[in-house]
Amino acid sequence: MNYDVVKVFDFDDPPLHDPAAVFYVLHPEAFRTKRMRVDIERGSLLSRGQTVCDVYGRSQKPPNARVALSVNVPLFWKHMVAAVHA
């Protein structure tokens, strides 16, 4: 794949979703999270399958997920590097 990571993801490196999910299970204290409503778009041909987070509570539906908003990046990389060297 040849693309500009900064333009696509708006940060220097591409996201690592699966390792981040495992890291959350092991170190939830390293994340800032928020309970909110999360649904999957099923009706639109354009956005079918898209995850939709009701960040501002506009749907009036009860929260059904805890969404990670940020992570302690240095701590994440410390553990990733240690795991690779283990």
C-alpha positions as CSV (number, residue, x, y, z in Angstrom):
1,M,0.0,0.0,0.0
2,N,1.4,3.4,-0.9
3,Y,-0.3,6.3,0.8
4,D,0.6,9.1,3.1
5,V,-0.1,7.9,6.6
6,V,-0.4,11.4,8.0
7,K,-3.1,12.4,5.5
8,V,-5.1,9.2,5.9
9,F,-5.0,8.8,9.7
10,D,-4.1,12.3,10.8
11,F,-1.1,11.1,12.8
12,D,2.4,9.9,12.1
13,D,1.8,6.1,12.2
14,P,-1.1,3.9,11.2
15,P,-3.4,2.7,13.9
16,L,-2.9,-0.8,15.5
17,H,-6.4,-1.7,16.4
18,D,-5.9,-5.4,17.4
19,P,-2.9,-4.8,19.7
20,A,-4.7,-1.8,21.2
21,A,-7.7,-4.0,22.0
22,V,-5.4,-6.6,23.7
23,F,-3.6,-3.8,25.6
24,Y,-7.0,-2.5,26.8
25,V,-7.8,-5.9,28.3
26,L,-4.5,-6.0,30.1
27,H,-4.2,-2.3,31.0
28,P,-7.6,-0.6,31.0
29,E,-6.2,2.1,33.3
30,A,-4.0,3.3,30.3
31,F,-7.2,4.4,28.4
32,R,-9.6,7.3,28.7
33,T,-13.0,5.9,27.9
34,K,-16.7,7.0,27.7
35,R,-19.9,5.0,27.8
36,M,-22.0,5.8,24.8
37,R,-24.5,4.4,22.3
38,V,-22.8,2.4,19.5
39,D,-24.7,1.0,16.6
40,I,-23.8,-0.5,13.2
41,E,-25.3,1.2,10.1
42,R,-27.4,-1.3,8.2
43,G,-29.7,0.8,6.0
44,S,-27.5,2.9,3.8
45,L,-25.8,1.4,0.7
46,L,-23.1,4.1,1.1
47,S,-22.2,3.5,4.7
48,R,-23.5,-0.1,5.5
49,G,-21.3,-1.7,8.2
50,Q,-20.1,1.7,9.5
51,T,-19.8,1.9,13.3
52,V,-21.7,4.9,14.6
53,C,-20.9,6.3,18.0
54,D,-23.5,8.7,19.6
55,V,-20.8,10.9,21.2
56,Y,-23.3,13.6,22.2
57,G,-26.2,11.4,23.2
58,R,-28.5,12.8,20.5
59,S,-30.2,9.4,19.8
60,Q,-31.7,9.3,23.4
61,K,-30.8,5.6,23.4
62,P,-29.1,4.1,26.4
63,P,-25.3,3.6,26.2
64,N,-24.4,0.1,25.2
65,A,-20.6,0.2,24.9
66,R,-17.5,1.7,26.5
67,V,-15.5,3.6,23.8
68,A,-11.8,4.4,24.1
69,L,-11.1,8.0,23.4
70,S,-7.4,8.0,24.0
71,V,-4.5,5.9,25.2
72,N,-1.3,6.5,27.0
73,V,0.8,6.0,23.9
74,P,4.3,5.8,25.5
75,L,3.0,3.1,27.9
76,F,1.4,1.2,25.0
77,W,4.7,1.2,23.0
78,K,6.7,0.3,26.1
79,H,4.6,-2.9,26.5
80,M,4.6,-3.6,22.7
81,V,8.4,-3.4,22.5
82,A,8.8,-5.5,25.7
83,A,6.4,-8.2,24.2
84,V,8.4,-8.3,21.0
85,H,11.7,-8.8,22.9
86,A,10.2,-11.4,25.3
